[in-house]
Amino acid sequence: MIRACLVCMTMILSARAQTTVPELFKAAVEAQQRGELDRAVDAYRKLLSLEPRLVDARGNLGAALAKLGRLEEAIAEYNTALKQEPANKPVRMNLALAHYKRRDFTQAVEHFTVLHKT
């Protein structure tokens, strides 16, 4: 009987641990909106380990990292997102702003110029 209970509890806990991609995305966005940026970063990273081509999640991860002052990491995420979706204007704008905040005006101008031309 005890063994059956342990098996049931293990199954229940493992079912709860299996979060879907939409649930992870929602949790990450909600954490970001509440200002829980470290939690949001963790959730976006977990999500992207499951679905690495989610450009919106990668852009949001970049924004959370930038807000934390982790501009190098943010820039890397924005660049990855733009490789997947080069015409994504919000991501390019955030990338330009991250370069500007780093005082890398050459890169900032380059990305602002691309935005201006589109």
PyMOL commands that set and color helices and strands:
alter all, ss='L'
color gray80, all
select helices_A, chain A and resi 2-17+21-33+37-50+55-67+71-84+89-101+105-117
alter helices_A, ss='H'
color red, helices_A
deselect
rebuild
show_as cartoon
